[in-house]
Amino acid sequence: MPMQVVTNEVAVKRDMREMLGRPIRVLLAEDHALVRRGLRSILDASGDVTVVAEAINGQDALSQARSAPADVAILDIAMPIMNGIATARQLRVEFPTMGIIMLSMHTSRQYIFEALRTGVLGYLFKDAALDDLLLAVREVHAGRRYLAPQVSSIVLEDYIDRGGVQGSPPGVEQLSGREREVLQLLAEGKT
């Protein structure tokens, strides 16, 4: 499924909401109560972010998204009933302007690339610094991508391993224009 590009109109609407002083509304989906509470405390204490809904699994996240409008969803990959990747896929369909951040302990290339293919704008590991989480929320809310430095390294290494430095890697012709653009930015060291 090709990634959707946030239009200027969507970005302008987000900028207008920010100028009005409304905090960034976050849906937090994490199956571990202690982790969820900690994340909520961090986000709510930031001053410009507020958690409007919490979910314990993917189905619950979809239900919460339908009843509590959110600007950004933070999803754990490994949730029961419906994992974060399946949840992200459905959120992209139902809420195309919602920014999605994947938060995971999994460093597997498979998880990272599958999440990015669903249209996730941010990817962080659970050992990320608190500032990185807040930066990711703000960047994704603004319609930009945020990949933790470790994730960027994995993506770049994969690109190089597939021959991206010396020519087009196998299958690059299957990438959309936006996917090639993102890949080029990663290769240039951008997050």
N, C-alpha and C positions, 0 to 999 in steps of 0.2 A: 504494500500500500504506500503510495507516494506521500512524503511529508507535506503537510500544509504550511504555507508561508503566512505569517501574520501580516495582514494588510495594514497600510498606513492608517486607514480609517479606524481599525481596531486599536492601533498604537495611540492614535489621537484621543480616542475615548478613554483609554487607560490613563494617559497623561492628564486629561481633564479631571478624572476621579482623584488622582494624586494631588492636583492643585486645589481641589476642594477640601483636602485634608482628611479624607476618609482613609482609614487604615486598609492595608492589603488583607483581604479576607482569605483565610487558608482552611482547606479541608485536610485533615491529618488522618491518614489510614495506616495503622500500625497495630499488629496483634498483641504485642507485649505491653501490658498496662503501665509498667514502670517506665519504659522507654517513651511511651506516648505522653505520659504526664510530664516527663522531663523536657521533651520537645515542646510541649504546649507552654511550659513555664518560660523557656528560652524565647519562644516566638512572641508570646504575650508581653514579656518584659521589654521588648525592643522599642516599643513606642509607636512604630508605624506598621506593625503586623498584628493581626488578631486571629485566633483560631475560632472559626464559626461552627465547626462540626468535627467530631471525631468518629472514627470507624474502626472496627476490630477485624474486618475482612473486606474483600473486594465487593461483595454484594451489598454489604452495609455501606461502603463508600459511595456506591452508585445511588443508593436510597438517600443518603445524607446530601449528596450533591443535588439531587432533585428537590429537596426541601429547604436547604440552606445554601443560597447562592455563594459561590466562592470564586475568587480570582485565580488562585493557585491551589493545586492539590499536591500534597507530599505523600507518596505511596511507598510502602515497603514492598519489595519484590516477593518475598516469601510469606504470603498470608494464606490462611486456610480458606476453604470454599472457593474463592476466586483469587488468583495471584495478582500481583501488581501489574504485570504486563497485560494480562487480559482486561484488568480494570482500566488501565490507561487507554487501551484500544477502544473500549466502550465510551469512556469519557470524551475522547476525541470526536466520536460520532455525535454524542448528545450535547456536548459543550465545546464546540470547536475553538472558542476564544480562551478557554481555561488553560493556563500554563500548568504543565505537569513536571514534577521533579521526582525522580526515582531515588530512594534512599535505601541502600542495601549493604549487607556485609559481604555479598558475593562479588568477587573480583574477576569472575569468569568472563572472558571475551564474549561468550555466547549470550550471557545475560545483558551485557552492556550493549551489544549490537542489536539484539532483539528489542530492547527498550528504545533505542534510538530510532529503529525502524517504525515503531508505533507512533512516533511524533513527540516523544518526551523531549522537553527542552533542557532539562537539567538532570545530572546524575552525580550523586555523591555517595561515598562510602560512609558507613555509620561511625567511623573513627574520625570523621572530618572535624575541623575546628568549628566552634560556635559561630565565629565570624563568617566562615565559609557558608554555613547554612543560611544565615541571614542575607548574605550577598547573593546566594543562589535564588532565594525567594524574590529579592528585589529585581534581579536581572530577568528572571523568567516572567515576572509580572510585567516588565517593560517589553516583553516579546523577544528578548534575546536569549541565547543559549548560555548555559553555565555547566561546564564539566570540571569536576575536581581535577587538580593537576595530575593525580595518579591515573584518572580515567583518560585524560588527554594523552598521557604517555602510552597507555595501552592501545588507544585508537591509532596513534601515530606509528607505533611499532608494527601494528598489524598492516597498516598502509605500506610501510617500508618493506616488510616481509613479503608482501604480495607484488613487489616490483614497482611501487608507486613513484619512487625517486627516479628510476631509469625509464619509465614509460607507464602506460596505463596498466593497472593490475587487471588480471582476468576478471571479467564481469563488470568492469567500470562502465561499460556502455549501457548497462541495465540501470544505473543510477540516474535519478532525476537531476535536472540542472541545479536545483537547490542542494541536493545531497552532494553533488560534486563541489559546489561552492563551499559547503561546510567542511568537507574533507580537505579542500585546499587551505582554508583558514586554519584548520588543525595542524596541517603540515607546516604552516608558517609560525606555529607556536602559540596561536591564539586559543583561549579557552572557550 
